Amino acid sequence: MTASQRIIEPLRVILDSNALFVPLKFKVDIFEEVRRLLDRNVEYVLLSPVKRELELLATADEPKQHREANFALRLAGKCKLVTVERRGQEVDDVIVRVAKNWGVPVFTNDRLLRERLRDISVPVIYLRQKSRLVIDGLIS
């Protein structure tokens, strides 16, 4: 089989909950922009603890938070839901563990999570200047 005949597997990208708020808050199509940024097919992954986090936010009494979380949950429908155990860990710890094990990038705007991921050489996608996505790190 030649290189042009090989089927290229989509690159999995783990989304943190705050990534799903970007389209509503900043009018950026995250799915199209990630695909453009990486220049390849992408499989968007939502880990089960992240979905549970969004579901909890959707039950908030504050109307704005409720509305934004419901919007994020609708966007989450475009992602592949992967069930993972929390093992008593915080959601960010689960993201770090899975991203490291899988060797895949994470889309997050959380500064502390980005630093943790960079420290273990996991590529991070994030919003810069409220208008465009960038990647920090190399994807193999």
N, C-alpha and C positions, 0 to 999 in steps of 0.2 A: 504494500500500500504506500502510495506517495504521500508527501506532506500535505498536498492539496486535497487528497482524498480522505484524510483523517477527520473524524468528527471531533471538533473541539468541545470539550465539556464546558458548560457554563461555570463561571467563577462564583462560588458562594460568597455572599456578603451578609454578615450579621448586622441587623439593625437594632440600635438601642431605642428605647421609647422616645427619646427627644428627637430622633431623626424623623419620626412620623409627624411631628408638630411643624417641621420646616415648611411644608407646602402651604399650610394655613397661615402661618405667621409671616412668611417671607415670599410667598408666591413663587416658589421654586419647585419644579417638577423633579422630585428626587430620583424617581425611577429612570427617567430619561437622562438626567444629568449624570447619574452614576454610570450608566451604560456608555455615555459619551466620554466621560472621564477615563474609564478603564478601556474603552475601545474594544469591547467584547461582550458576548452574552453573559448575563448575570442572573443568578438565582438568589433572590432576596430571602433571607432566613430570619424568622422571628422565633426566638426561643420562648418556650412556654412560661418561664418566670417573667419575661418582659410583657407578654400578653396579659398575664395576671395583674401586673403592675398597672397596665392601661385600664383594665376592667375595674380596678379599685378606684382609679382617678375618675372614671366615668360615673361612679356613684356619688361623687362629691356634691355637697350642697350648693357650692358656688356655681352659678349658671355658666360662667365663662369656662371654668375648668371642666365642667361636665360636657359642654359643647365641644371643646377642643379634644378631649379624650375620646368622645364618640367618633369624631372625625378621624382621629388617629386609628381607632379600631377598624373603621371602614377601609382605610388604606392598608391596614395589616392584612386584610383579605387578599391582597396581591402578593403576599409573602407565603413561603412555605413554612408552616408551623412545625417546629421540631420540639418534641417533648424531651426535656432534660430534668434530672433531679437537682434540687437546690442544695441538698446535703447540709442544710442549716446555713447556707451562705447567703449573703446579700446578692441582689440581682447583678450588680457590677462584678462581683467575684465570679459569678456563673459565666458571665460574658467573657471575662478574662480567661477562665479555665477552658471554655469551649473553643474560643478563638485560637488559643495557644495549641490545643490538641489538634484542631483541624488545620491550622496554618492558613487561616483566611482573614481578610480584612474586616474591620468593624466600622460602621458608620455611626458616629456619635459626636455630639457637640459638648459633651461633658468634659471639661478641662482636666479634671483629676483622672477620669477614666482614660482619656487620651494619653496622659503621661504614663499611666500604668502600662498601657498597651505598648507604647513606644519603648519603655524600659525592657520589654521582653521581645522586641523586634516584630511586633504585629502591626501591619500597615493600618492607618486610620484615615477614614474619609470624614471630612467635616465641612461645615459652612464657613466661608470666609467673607468678610465685609457684607454680610447679610444678603449676598446676591449670587455667589458661585461656590461650587464644591471644589475642594482640593484634596489631594492625598498626601499623607506624610508617611513615607516608607516605600519599600520596594515590593512589588508583587512578582513572584516567580512563576 
